[in-house]
Amino acid sequence: MSSDRRAPISGATQVAAVIGSPVGHSLSPALHNAAFADLGIDWVYIACEVAPGRAAEALAAMGALGLGGLSVTMPHKAAAAGAVDVLDPAAAALRSVNTVVPEADGRLKGYSTDGAGFVAALAAAGQSVVGRTVCLLGGGGAARALADALARAGAAQVKVVNRTISAAEATAALAAGVGSVGSAADVRAAEIVVNATSVGMGSEQLPCDPTLLHAGQVVADIVYHPRDTALLRAARRVGATAVDGLGMLVHQAALAQVLWHGAAPSVAVMAAAAERELAARRQ
């Protein structure tokens, strides 16, 4: 199938969902449903508002309802890690789950695809992290997922820069063997600079001093609203390669789909659906 139109929902349709609070703003239904339609499989994806503290109940209901897969967003990622039966290595290290897969034996397995999705997005932009020095801005959940994934993917160094040193230390520790706490000077020295904070979301704020950026660097942002952030514009002005945040969103979702049903969806189809949804919201 070549469009995001799907056949009518029937009693045989397999349901997947995202849980979060709030969840009404999520782009996940748009991009997942576009992928299902393009693959020609009888699945549908919905968003479910789940109040804080009720993630375990939602996961228990997953089995009872026969859901084919579950996405988990804030504030439930840590609770989901404690509620599943099995954790993949990244989810176990992070104690955070963003994807839940029902196993054939009835157990629920939790995965963290955020970090791997980011690495895949860089690769799709022609950028490998193998043997390269990365300066990671942030010490929250997203930064921790990226630190873990960057180390697993072969980064030579992961320098974590964050205002709260204890958070930077905890994040750097997840980049096993290659992570350390950095400083502003590491922004200039890095081959790859990553904004793993929410700074720049819906604003013109910058997560670092733009004069530290220079030609030859790769500058990536996990913020995708706006897609072209102030950081990315500053990077392009000095000749750096800019990688926007939509790629991470799409690639982590594509990895989740492979885990759910085994087929690799088109990331181009998913990205186009996300872009259409974002454009509609701007109107």
Backbone as JSON, one array per atom type, in Angstrom:
{
  "sequence": "MSSDRRAPISGATQVAAVIGSPVGHSLSPALHNAAFADLGIDWVYIACEVAPGRAAEALAAMGALGLGGLSVTMPHKAAAAGAVDVLDPAAAALRSVNTVVPEADGRLKGYSTDGAGFVAALAAAGQSVVGRTVCLLGGGGAARALADALARAGAAQVKVVNRTISAAEATAALAAGVGSVGSAADVRAAEIVVNATSVGMGSEQLPCDPTLLHAGQVVADIVYHPRDTALLRAARRVGATAVDGLGMLVHQAALAQVLWHGAAPSVAVMAAAAERELAARRQ",
  "N": [[0.85, -1.2, 0.0], [0.44, 2.3, -0.64], [-0.38, 4.6, 0.57], [-1.51, 6.42, 3.54], [-4.0, 5.51, 4.15], [-6.24, 3.17, 5.55], [-7.76, -0.12, 5.73], [-11.18, -0.7, 6.8], [-11.72, -0.88, 10.36], [-12.02, -3.95, 12.07], [-13.36, -6.85, 13.82], [-11.15, -8.43, 13.82], [-8.98, -6.8, 13.83], [-5.78, -5.9, 14.99], [-4.77, -4.27, 17.93], [-2.66, -1.64, 18.98], [-1.12, 0.61, 21.32], [-0.44, 3.81, 22.91], [0.52, 4.85, 26.12], [0.25, 7.49, 28.44], [0.55, 10.69, 30.17], [0.18, 14.03, 30.01], [-1.35, 12.77, 26.95], [-2.61, 13.44, 24.66], [-1.34, 15.08, 22.81], [0.39, 13.52, 21.41], [2.38, 12.41, 18.66], [2.48, 9.83, 17.91], [0.18, 8.11, 17.18], [-0.38, 9.06, 14.55], [1.99, 8.53, 13.06], [2.43, 5.76, 13.47], [0.03, 4.56, 12.56], [0.12, 5.31, 9.88], [2.31, 3.82, 9.08], [1.37, 1.18, 9.5], [-0.69, 1.08, 7.6], [0.78, 1.44, 5.25], [2.32, -0.88, 5.27], [0.34, -2.67, 4.91], [-0.95, -4.17, 6.87], [-3.29, -5.44, 9.27], [-3.63, -3.61, 11.61], [-4.17, -1.21, 14.23], [-3.56, 1.89, 15.87], [-3.79, 3.54, 18.94], [-4.21, 6.28, 21.3], [-3.96, 6.37, 24.81], [-4.99, 7.92, 27.65], [-3.46, 7.71, 30.68], [-3.49, 7.94, 34.05], [-0.99, 9.33, 36.29], [0.79, 6.96, 38.24], [-0.7, 4.74, 37.59], [0.35, 2.98, 35.76], [1.1, 0.27, 36.03], [-1.37, -0.99, 36.22], [-2.33, -0.47, 33.66], [-0.56, -1.96, 32.11], [-1.16, -4.54, 33.0], [-3.74, -4.73, 32.02], [-3.15, -4.8, 29.35], [-2.45, -7.43, 28.66], [-4.88, -8.73, 29.24], [-6.6, -7.54, 27.4], [-5.46, -8.26, 25.04], [-3.66, -6.7, 23.55], [-1.47, -5.85, 20.87], [0.89, -4.49, 21.12], [2.63, -1.96, 23.01], [3.31, 1.43, 23.54], [5.17, 3.56, 25.69], [5.07, 6.56, 27.36], [5.97, 9.66, 29.04], [4.38, 10.05, 32.24], [5.39, 7.47, 32.72], [7.53, 5.71, 32.21], [9.52, 4.69, 33.99], [7.93, 3.33, 35.87], [6.8, 1.4, 34.21], [9.02, -0.14, 33.67], [9.3, -1.47, 36.05], [7.04, -3.01, 36.04], [6.91, -4.85, 33.96], [7.69, -8.25, 32.88], [10.15, -9.04, 31.88], [13.23, -7.46, 30.97], [14.94, -5.81, 28.31], [18.51, -5.41, 27.59], [19.21, -2.59, 27.41], [16.94, -1.31, 28.52], [17.03, -2.44, 31.06], [19.43, -1.38, 32.06], [18.81, 1.31, 32.1], [16.54, 1.36, 33.61], [14.08, 1.99, 32.53], [11.35, 2.02, 30.34], [10.08, 2.19, 27.08], [8.74, 0.76, 25.23], [6.61, -1.99, 25.01], [6.32, -5.46, 24.67], [4.25, -8.21, 24.02], [5.04, -11.46, 24.92], [5.17, -14.81, 23.52], [4.69, -16.63, 25.51], [3.07, -15.33, 27.25], [4.29, -13.53, 28.92], [5.36, -10.12, 29.55], [7.6, -8.1, 27.82], [9.94, -5.54, 28.27], [11.32, -2.81, 26.52], [13.8, -0.33, 25.63], [13.8, 1.89, 23.19], [14.57, 4.41, 22.54], [17.28, 5.46, 22.64], [18.62, 3.81, 20.76], [17.09, 4.49, 18.58], [17.87, 7.14, 18.21], [20.59, 6.83, 17.48], [20.2, 5.42, 15.1], [18.9, 7.39, 13.64], [20.94, 9.27, 13.31], [22.65, 7.69, 11.73], [21.06, 7.42, 9.46], [21.25, 9.97, 8.54], [23.73, 9.93, 7.57], [25.78, 9.8, 9.42], [28.02, 8.29, 11.52], [28.6, 7.1, 14.85], [30.74, 5.71, 15.68], [33.87, 5.52, 17.16], [33.97, 8.25, 17.63], [33.99, 11.47, 19.27], [31.62, 12.6, 21.53], [29.63, 15.25, 22.68], [27.3, 15.52, 25.06], [24.46, 17.21, 25.86], [22.71, 17.66, 28.73], [21.0, 15.91, 31.42], [18.84, 14.38, 31.98], [16.12, 11.97, 31.52], [16.09, 11.46, 28.7], [18.72, 12.11, 27.98], [20.1, 10.16, 29.42], [19.25, 7.81, 28.14], [20.4, 8.24, 25.64], [23.13, 8.38, 26.27], [23.67, 5.75, 27.09], [23.08, 4.36, 24.67], [24.89, 5.53, 22.85], [27.35, 4.69, 23.84], [27.06, 1.9, 23.54], [26.97, 1.83, 20.8], [29.54, 2.4, 20.02], [30.86, 4.87, 20.43], [33.73, 6.92, 21.01], [34.21, 8.69, 23.11], [32.01, 10.06, 25.55], [31.01, 12.99, 26.59], [29.38, 14.51, 29.17], [27.42, 17.26, 29.7], [25.92, 19.22, 32.04], [23.89, 21.27, 34.15], [23.38, 20.38, 36.75], [25.56, 18.62, 38.57], [25.49, 16.08, 39.76], [23.52, 14.77, 38.29], [24.73, 14.78, 35.79], [26.89, 13.11, 36.33], [25.59, 10.68, 36.88], [24.43, 10.19, 34.41], [26.69, 10.03, 32.74], [27.82, 7.73, 33.76], [26.31, 5.74, 32.64], [27.27, 5.52, 30.1], [29.08, 3.28, 29.57], [32.4, 2.94, 30.37], [33.25, 4.91, 28.57], [32.15, 7.3, 29.24], [32.07, 10.55, 30.77], [32.0, 13.41, 32.96], [31.57, 16.54, 31.5], [32.49, 19.87, 30.29], [31.77, 23.27, 29.23], [33.8, 23.68, 27.41], [34.06, 21.28, 26.15], [32.07, 21.24, 24.29], [33.06, 22.69, 22.13], [35.21, 21.05, 21.46], [34.14, 18.62, 20.69], [33.22, 16.12, 18.25], [30.65, 15.45, 17.64], [27.78, 17.07, 18.7], [25.13, 16.99, 20.93], [21.9, 17.98, 21.71], [20.15, 17.02, 24.35], [18.15, 17.96, 25.92], [15.12, 19.76, 26.8], [15.34, 22.31, 26.02], [14.7, 24.88, 23.79], [12.4, 23.87, 22.78], [9.58, 24.91, 21.33], [10.52, 27.5, 21.55], [13.04, 30.12, 21.24], [15.32, 29.59, 22.6], [18.68, 28.57, 23.42], [20.66, 25.68, 24.04], [23.33, 25.8, 24.55], [26.3, 27.84, 24.3], [26.37, 29.38, 21.25], [28.68, 30.22, 19.97], [30.55, 28.32, 20.4], [30.23, 26.36, 18.58], [31.22, 24.95, 15.42], [32.45, 24.67, 12.01], [32.53, 21.44, 10.5], [31.64, 19.96, 12.63], [29.02, 17.76, 13.82], [25.8, 18.57, 14.67], [23.19, 17.74, 16.66], [19.73, 17.64, 17.53], [17.27, 16.72, 19.87], [14.84, 17.85, 20.09], [11.81, 18.38, 18.36], [9.84, 20.17, 17.88], [9.91, 23.4, 17.54], [10.77, 21.92, 14.35], [13.04, 22.91, 13.07], [15.22, 24.06, 15.02], [16.54, 26.76, 17.08], [19.14, 26.11, 17.79], [19.94, 24.34, 15.72], [19.84, 26.06, 13.53], [21.84, 27.85, 14.25], [24.0, 26.13, 14.12], [24.13, 25.49, 11.38], [24.79, 27.99, 10.37], [27.48, 28.28, 10.95], [28.59, 26.35, 9.45], [28.37, 23.74, 10.33], [27.07, 20.35, 10.37], [23.65, 19.78, 10.56], [21.26, 17.94, 12.41], [17.98, 17.11, 12.78], [15.33, 16.65, 15.31], [13.18, 15.02, 14.57], [13.91, 12.67, 13.35], [14.84, 10.9, 15.37], [12.46, 10.42, 16.79], [10.93, 9.08, 14.83], [12.55, 6.87, 14.14], [12.84, 5.48, 16.57], [10.23, 4.66, 16.89], [9.9, 3.07, 14.64], [11.62, 0.96, 15.27], [10.19, -0.09, 17.41], [7.95, -1.09, 16.08], [9.04, -3.22, 14.61], [9.68, -4.92, 16.72], [7.11, -5.53, 17.62], [5.62, -6.75, 15.47], [7.37, -7.78, 13.6], [7.92, -6.85, 11.0], [9.7, -4.46, 9.07], [8.94, -1.12, 9.04], [8.37, 1.65, 6.75], [10.46, 4.29, 7.23], [10.39, 6.69, 5.97], [7.7, 7.0, 5.23], [6.58, 7.15, 7.78], [7.81, 9.46, 8.79], [6.8, 11.38, 7.01], [4.1, 11.3, 7.69], [4.21, 12.25, 10.32], [5.14, 14.84, 9.82], [3.0, 15.9, 8.39], [1.05, 15.9, 10.38], [2.17, 17.67, 12.23], [2.17, 20.0, 10.68], [-0.57, 20.38, 10.36], [-1.29, 21.0, 12.95], [-0.15, 23.46, 13.26], [-1.74, 25.15, 11.87]],
  "CA": [[0.0, 0.0, 0.0], [1.3, 3.47, -0.8], [-0.92, 5.76, 1.28], [-1.76, 6.14, 4.95], [-5.37, 5.07, 4.31], [-6.28, 1.78, 5.96], [-9.05, -0.79, 5.61], [-12.02, -0.49, 7.99], [-11.4, -1.66, 11.55], [-12.93, -5.07, 12.26], [-13.11, -7.64, 15.02], [-9.85, -9.09, 13.7], [-7.92, -5.8, 13.85], [-4.89, -5.92, 16.14], [-4.65, -2.92, 18.5], [-1.5, -1.2, 19.75], [-1.49, 1.87, 21.97], [0.53, 4.54, 23.7], [0.0, 5.35, 27.38], [0.98, 8.63, 28.96], [-0.29, 11.73, 30.76], [-0.88, 13.99, 29.0], [-0.97, 12.0, 25.77], [-3.37, 13.91, 23.51], [-0.49, 15.76, 21.85], [1.34, 12.57, 20.85], [2.41, 12.16, 17.22], [2.61, 8.4, 17.67], [-0.89, 7.53, 16.38], [-0.25, 9.43, 13.14], [3.08, 7.85, 12.34], [2.26, 4.31, 13.51], [-1.07, 4.16, 11.67], [0.6, 5.44, 8.51], [3.18, 2.67, 8.82], [0.53, -0.03, 9.38], [-1.37, 1.14, 6.32], [1.77, 1.24, 4.19], [2.7, -2.29, 5.3], [-0.81, -3.47, 4.54], [-1.31, -5.09, 7.95], [-4.53, -5.05, 9.94], [-3.34, -3.08, 12.94], [-4.53, 0.18, 14.48], [-2.82, 2.43, 17.02], [-4.57, 4.56, 19.64], [-3.6, 6.92, 22.47], [-4.74, 6.16, 26.02], [-4.61, 8.73, 28.8], [-3.33, 6.89, 31.89], [-3.09, 8.85, 35.13], [0.23, 8.96, 37.01], [0.62, 5.94, 39.26], [-1.56, 3.64, 37.14], [1.0, 2.27, 34.65], [1.06, -1.18, 36.25], [-2.71, -1.42, 35.87], [-2.44, -0.42, 32.21], [0.18, -3.1, 31.56], [-1.94, -5.73, 33.29], [-4.86, -4.73, 31.07], [-2.63, -5.11, 28.02], [-2.61, -8.86, 28.44], [-6.29, -9.08, 29.26], [-7.23, -7.03, 26.18], [-4.8, -8.83, 23.88], [-2.99, -5.69, 22.73], [-0.29, -6.36, 20.17], [2.08, -3.74, 21.5], [2.36, -0.77, 23.8], [4.32, 2.47, 23.7], [5.07, 4.17, 27.02], [5.69, 7.88, 27.43], [5.96, 10.26, 30.37], [5.42, 9.86, 33.26], [5.25, 6.06, 33.08], [8.61, 4.85, 31.73], [10.15, 3.98, 35.11], [6.95, 2.4, 36.42], [6.66, 0.3, 33.27], [10.18, -1.0, 33.85], [9.05, -2.3, 37.21], [5.81, -3.78, 35.89], [7.05, -5.92, 32.97], [8.29, -9.49, 33.39], [11.52, -9.15, 31.37], [13.77, -6.22, 30.41], [16.1, -5.95, 27.42], [19.67, -4.83, 28.27], [19.15, -1.13, 27.53], [15.89, -0.98, 29.48], [17.5, -2.84, 32.38], [20.44, -0.42, 32.49], [18.17, 2.61, 32.31], [15.32, 1.21, 34.42], [13.12, 2.8, 31.8], [10.76, 1.28, 29.23], [9.19, 2.95, 26.21], [8.07, -0.18, 24.33], [6.27, -3.26, 25.66], [6.0, -6.51, 23.7], [3.73, -9.44, 24.62], [5.74, -12.66, 24.49], [4.29, -15.93, 23.21], [4.35, -17.34, 26.75], [2.22, -14.48, 28.06], [5.04, -12.52, 29.66], [5.56, -8.83, 28.91], [9.01, -7.71, 27.77], [10.11, -4.11, 28.11], [12.47, -2.34, 25.75], [14.03, 1.1, 25.48], [14.25, 2.09, 21.81], [14.89, 5.82, 22.31], [18.69, 5.66, 22.32], [18.91, 3.15, 19.48], [16.44, 5.29, 17.55], [18.71, 8.3, 17.94], [21.76, 6.38, 16.72], [19.72, 5.1, 13.76], [18.61, 8.65, 12.95], [22.23, 9.8, 12.89], [23.13, 6.87, 10.62], [20.26, 7.77, 8.28], [21.76, 11.27, 8.09], [25.1, 9.71, 7.09], [26.72, 10.05, 10.5], [28.28, 7.19, 12.45], [29.19, 7.52, 16.13], [31.86, 4.83, 15.99], [35.17, 6.15, 17.31], [33.88, 9.7, 17.64], [33.78, 12.14, 20.56], [30.29, 13.19, 21.59], [29.28, 16.09, 23.82], [25.88, 15.32, 25.3], [23.92, 18.27, 26.7], [21.55, 17.23, 29.48], [21.18, 14.84, 32.38], [17.54, 13.79, 32.26], [15.85, 10.65, 30.98], [16.51, 11.36, 27.31], [20.18, 12.1, 27.96], [20.55, 8.86, 29.91], [19.04, 6.83, 27.07], [21.38, 8.48, 24.58], [24.46, 8.01, 26.75], [23.75, 4.29, 27.01], [23.1, 3.93, 23.27], [26.11, 5.99, 22.21], [28.42, 3.79, 24.26], [26.82, 0.61, 22.9], [27.2, 1.97, 19.36], [30.96, 2.52, 19.74], [31.46, 6.2, 20.58], [35.03, 6.9, 21.71], [34.03, 9.44, 24.36], [30.73, 10.75, 25.73], [31.16, 14.03, 27.59], [28.05, 14.94, 29.58], [27.41, 18.63, 30.23], [24.63, 19.51, 32.67], [24.04, 22.2, 35.27], [23.42, 19.59, 37.98], [26.69, 17.71, 38.4], [25.12, 14.71, 40.13], [22.79, 14.2, 37.15], [25.74, 14.54, 34.75], [27.66, 11.93, 36.74], [24.75, 9.5, 36.71], [24.28, 9.98, 32.97], [27.99, 9.59, 32.21], [28.06, 6.35, 34.21], [25.61, 4.83, 31.73], [28.1, 5.36, 28.9], [30.07, 2.4, 30.21], [33.8, 2.98, 29.94], [33.61, 6.05, 27.71], [31.45, 8.49, 29.69], [32.63, 11.39, 31.82], [31.39, 14.74, 33.07], [32.27, 17.52, 30.67], [32.28, 21.29, 30.53], [31.47, 24.0, 28.0], [34.91, 23.52, 26.47], [33.87, 20.04, 25.41], [31.19, 21.52, 23.15], [33.93, 23.07, 21.02], [36.13, 19.96, 21.11], [33.42, 17.42, 20.25], [32.89, 15.91, 16.84], [29.19, 15.43, 17.6], [27.15, 17.76, 19.82], [23.72, 16.57, 20.98], [21.02, 18.58, 22.71], [19.2, 16.03, 24.89], [17.28, 18.67, 26.85], [13.94, 20.33, 26.16], [15.63, 23.71, 25.69], [14.45, 25.12, 22.37], [11.07, 23.38, 22.42], [8.62, 26.01, 21.27], [11.16, 28.77, 21.9], [14.29, 30.43, 20.55], [16.42, 29.37, 23.52], [19.78, 27.72, 23.0], [21.17, 24.89, 25.16], [24.77, 26.07, 24.74], [26.82, 29.05, 23.65], [26.53, 29.06, 19.83], [30.03, 30.53, 19.48], [31.38, 27.13, 20.58], [30.0, 25.48, 17.44], [32.09, 25.29, 14.29], [32.39, 23.82, 10.83], [33.08, 20.11, 10.68], [30.9, 19.25, 13.66], [27.63, 17.35, 13.64], [25.0, 19.09, 15.78], [21.89, 17.08, 16.64], [18.77, 18.11, 18.53], [16.15, 15.79, 20.0], [13.62, 18.65, 20.01], [11.27, 18.39, 17.0], [8.81, 21.21, 17.78], [9.91, 23.33, 16.09], [11.74, 20.98, 13.78], [14.28, 23.65, 12.83], [15.44, 24.8, 16.26], [17.56, 27.82, 17.08], [20.44, 25.44, 17.83], [20.27, 23.83, 14.39], [20.12, 27.21, 12.66], [23.17, 28.35, 14.63], [24.98, 25.16, 13.62], [24.29, 25.66, 9.93], [25.43, 29.28, 10.08], [28.94, 28.16, 11.04], [29.04, 25.29, 8.57], [28.23, 22.41, 10.93], [25.97, 19.53, 9.86], [22.54, 19.81, 11.51], [20.37, 16.78, 12.37], [16.83, 17.5, 13.6], [14.83, 15.67, 16.26], [12.12, 14.15, 14.08], [14.48, 11.37, 13.01], [14.85, 10.04, 16.54], [11.08, 10.03, 17.06], [10.49, 8.12, 13.83], [13.34, 5.64, 14.18], [12.52, 4.68, 17.76], [8.92, 4.06, 16.63], [10.1, 1.99, 13.67], [12.19, -0.17, 16.01], [9.1, -0.68, 18.18], [7.11, -1.89, 15.19], [9.73, -4.49, 14.33], [9.52, -5.75, 17.91], [5.72, -5.96, 17.76], [5.08, -7.64, 14.44], [8.46, -8.37, 12.83], [8.14, -6.22, 9.71], [10.32, -3.14, 9.14], [8.13, -0.12, 8.35], [9.06, 2.71, 6.02], [10.67, 5.48, 8.06], [9.99, 7.84, 5.16], [6.24, 7.11, 5.37], [6.3, 7.6, 9.14], [8.24, 10.85, 8.9], [5.85, 12.21, 6.26], [2.87, 11.39, 8.48], [4.48, 13.14, 11.44], [5.24, 16.2, 9.3], [1.64, 16.36, 8.08], [0.37, 16.16, 11.64], [2.73, 18.91, 12.79], [1.69, 21.11, 9.85], [-1.99, 20.59, 10.66], [-1.4, 21.65, 14.26], [0.29, 24.86, 13.15], [-2.78, 25.93, 11.17]],
  "C": [[0.88, 1.24, 0.0], [0.77, 4.7, -0.1], [-1.1, 5.41, 2.74], [-3.23, 5.81, 5.21], [-5.38, 3.58, 4.63], [-7.68, 1.22, 5.73], [-9.86, -0.53, 6.87], [-11.59, -1.4, 9.15], [-12.47, -2.74, 11.73], [-12.63, -5.77, 13.57], [-11.78, -8.33, 15.0], [-8.68, -8.1, 13.78], [-7.11, -5.89, 15.14], [-4.66, -4.48, 16.62], [-3.31, -2.76, 19.22], [-1.84, 0.18, 20.29], [-0.28, 2.54, 22.59], [-0.17, 4.98, 24.99], [0.88, 6.49, 27.86], [0.01, 9.6, 29.61], [0.51, 13.03, 30.83], [-0.4, 13.25, 27.75], [-1.69, 12.49, 24.51], [-2.53, 14.58, 22.44], [0.41, 14.81, 21.07], [1.22, 12.46, 19.33], [2.38, 10.67, 16.89], [1.46, 7.79, 16.88], [-0.75, 7.83, 14.89], [0.82, 8.61, 12.44], [2.94, 6.33, 12.36], [1.14, 3.86, 12.57], [-0.69, 4.3, 10.21], [1.48, 4.25, 8.14], [2.38, 1.39, 8.66], [-0.14, -0.06, 8.01], [-0.4, 0.86, 5.17], [2.22, -0.22, 4.12], [1.56, -3.2, 4.87], [-1.2, -4.48, 5.59], [-2.49, -4.54, 8.73], [-4.29, -4.72, 11.4], [-3.88, -1.65, 13.02], [-3.88, 0.61, 15.78], [-3.6, 3.57, 17.63], [-3.76, 5.15, 20.8], [-4.53, 6.75, 23.66], [-4.18, 7.03, 27.15], [-4.62, 7.84, 30.05], [-2.76, 7.79, 32.98], [-1.8, 8.39, 35.78], [-0.08, 7.95, 38.11], [-0.18, 4.73, 38.82], [-0.95, 2.85, 35.97], [0.91, 0.76, 34.81], [-0.31, -1.74, 35.89], [-2.88, -1.47, 34.34], [-1.73, -1.62, 31.57], [-0.54, -4.42, 31.83], [-3.11, -5.85, 32.32], [-4.41, -5.08, 29.67], [-2.81, -6.58, 27.71], [-4.06, -9.26, 28.36], [-6.99, -8.67, 27.98], [-6.61, -7.6, 24.91], [-4.16, -7.8, 22.97], [-1.73, -6.27, 22.1], [0.99, -5.66, 20.54], [1.69, -2.49, 22.25], [3.57, 0.15, 23.75], [4.09, 3.13, 25.05], [5.78, 5.52, 26.98], [5.51, 8.43, 28.84], [4.55, 10.31, 30.94], [5.61, 8.39, 33.66], [6.46, 5.18, 32.76], [9.28, 4.05, 32.85], [9.2, 2.96, 35.71], [6.77, 1.19, 35.52], [7.83, -0.68, 33.4], [10.0, -1.94, 35.04], [7.86, -3.23, 37.07], [5.92, -4.91, 34.87], [7.74, -7.13, 33.59], [9.77, -9.6, 33.02], [11.94, -7.8, 30.8], [14.9, -6.53, 29.44], [17.27, -5.2, 28.06], [19.62, -3.32, 28.45], [18.12, -0.7, 28.56], [16.31, -1.33, 30.9], [18.52, -1.85, 32.93], [19.81, 0.91, 32.87], [17.05, 2.58, 33.34], [14.22, 2.08, 33.84], [12.64, 2.01, 30.58], [9.89, 2.21, 28.39], [8.42, 2.06, 25.24], [7.83, -1.49, 25.08], [5.79, -4.24, 24.6], [5.43, -7.72, 24.43], [4.45, -10.66, 24.05], [4.74, -13.8, 24.27], [3.85, -16.67, 24.47], [3.51, -16.5, 27.71], [2.96, -13.43, 28.87], [5.14, -11.23, 28.85], [7.04, -8.47, 28.97], [9.11, -6.22, 27.48], [11.4, -3.76, 27.41], [12.59, -0.82, 25.88], [14.6, 1.32, 24.09], [14.68, 3.53, 21.54], [16.34, 6.02, 21.87], [19.07, 5.05, 20.99], [18.27, 3.91, 18.33], [17.25, 6.53, 17.2], [19.93, 7.92, 17.1], [21.37, 6.05, 15.28], [19.42, 6.36, 12.96], [19.9, 9.31, 12.48], [22.76, 9.02, 11.68], [22.38, 7.2, 9.34], [20.69, 9.12, 7.7], [23.22, 11.16, 7.63], [26.16, 9.88, 8.14], [26.83, 8.84, 11.43], [28.89, 7.75, 13.73], [30.44, 6.73, 16.46], [33.17, 5.61, 16.03], [35.15, 7.65, 17.42], [33.61, 10.22, 19.05], [32.45, 12.88, 20.53], [30.17, 14.05, 22.84], [27.76, 16.05, 23.95], [25.39, 16.37, 26.29], [22.67, 17.76, 27.4], [21.86, 16.08, 30.42], [19.88, 14.16, 32.76], [17.38, 12.42, 31.6], [16.31, 10.47, 29.55], [18.03, 11.28, 27.21], [20.73, 10.75, 28.42], [20.39, 7.78, 28.84], [20.07, 6.99, 25.96], [22.78, 8.1, 25.02], [24.67, 6.51, 26.65], [23.89, 3.82, 25.57], [24.39, 4.34, 22.56], [27.29, 5.1, 22.57], [28.27, 2.43, 23.59], [27.17, 0.65, 21.41], [28.67, 2.23, 19.01], [31.55, 3.91, 19.79], [32.75, 6.11, 21.38], [34.94, 7.59, 23.06], [32.62, 10.04, 24.37], [30.9, 11.7, 26.9], [29.78, 14.61, 27.92], [28.13, 16.3, 30.25], [26.0, 18.93, 30.76], [24.86, 20.41, 33.86], [24.13, 21.46, 36.6], [24.48, 18.5, 37.84], [26.31, 16.27, 38.74], [24.37, 14.03, 38.99], [23.75, 13.9, 36.0], [26.54, 13.29, 35.07], [26.87, 10.65, 36.52], [24.56, 9.16, 35.24], [25.57, 9.44, 32.37], [28.27, 8.15, 32.59], [27.39, 5.33, 33.31], [26.35, 4.62, 30.42], [29.32, 4.54, 29.29], [31.45, 2.49, 29.57], [34.21, 4.19, 29.14], [32.97, 7.35, 28.18], [32.19, 9.23, 30.78], [31.9, 12.71, 31.84], [32.23, 15.74, 32.3], [31.97, 18.94, 31.09], [32.0, 21.96, 29.19], [32.57, 23.84, 26.97], [34.75, 22.27, 25.62], [32.9, 20.2, 24.25], [32.05, 21.84, 21.93], [34.78, 21.88, 20.54], [35.43, 18.76, 20.48], [33.25, 17.36, 18.75], [31.37, 15.92, 16.63], [28.67, 16.1, 18.86], [25.66, 17.43, 19.79], [22.99, 17.33, 22.08], [20.0, 17.53, 23.14], [18.36, 16.65, 26.0], [16.04, 19.14, 26.09], [14.14, 21.79, 25.79], [15.49, 23.91, 24.18], [13.09, 24.62, 21.92], [10.08, 24.53, 22.48], [9.21, 27.36, 21.61], [12.43, 28.96, 21.08], [15.5, 30.26, 21.47], [17.46, 28.42, 22.94], [20.33, 26.96, 24.21], [22.66, 25.08, 25.44], [25.12, 27.37, 24.04], [27.07, 28.74, 22.17], [27.91, 29.37, 19.27], [30.98, 29.35, 19.65], [31.23, 26.15, 19.42], [30.87, 25.91, 16.27], [31.92, 24.3, 13.15], [33.07, 22.48, 11.11], [32.39, 19.3, 11.76], [29.55, 18.74, 13.12], [26.87, 17.83, 14.88], [23.6, 18.51, 15.65], [21.03, 17.59, 17.78], [17.67, 17.08, 18.65], [14.82, 16.52, 19.99], [13.12, 18.62, 18.56], [10.12, 19.38, 16.84], [9.38, 22.5, 18.38], [10.98, 22.36, 15.57], [13.08, 21.66, 13.55], [14.52, 24.57, 14.03], [16.49, 25.88, 16.1], [18.96, 27.21, 17.09], [20.85, 24.95, 16.44], [20.56, 24.97, 13.42], [21.5, 27.78, 12.96], [24.26, 27.43, 14.09], [25.22, 25.35, 12.12], [25.0, 26.96, 9.59], [26.95, 29.18, 10.12], [29.47, 26.99, 10.22], [29.01, 23.89, 9.16], [27.06, 21.67, 10.26], [24.88, 19.45, 10.92], [21.63, 18.6, 11.3], [19.2, 17.06, 13.31], [16.27, 16.33, 14.4], [13.75, 14.74, 15.75], [12.65, 12.75, 13.77], [14.5, 10.41, 14.19], [13.45, 9.53, 16.85], [10.65, 8.91, 16.11], [11.25, 6.8, 13.95], [13.07, 4.82, 15.43], [11.17, 4.0, 17.59], [9.04, 2.91, 15.64], [10.69, 0.76, 14.34], [11.11, -0.87, 16.84], [8.22, -1.56, 17.29], [7.76, -3.23, 14.84], [9.58, -5.45, 15.51], [8.1, -6.3, 18.03], [5.31, -7.01, 16.74], [6.13, -8.19, 13.48], [8.76, -7.74, 11.49], [8.72, -4.82, 9.89], [9.47, -2.13, 8.38], [9.0, 0.89, 7.61], [9.22, 3.93, 6.92], [10.28, 6.74, 7.29], [8.49, 8.07, 5.27], [5.9, 7.65, 6.76], [6.68, 9.06, 9.33], [7.26, 11.79, 8.19], [4.54, 12.38, 7.04], [3.05, 12.33, 9.66], [4.53, 14.6, 10.98], [3.86, 16.75, 8.96], [0.88, 16.71, 9.35], [0.87, 17.45, 12.26], [2.24, 20.12, 12.02], [0.23, 21.42, 10.15], [-2.16, 21.3, 11.99], [-0.98, 23.1, 14.23], [-0.78, 25.75, 12.52], [-3.8, 26.5, 12.14]]
}
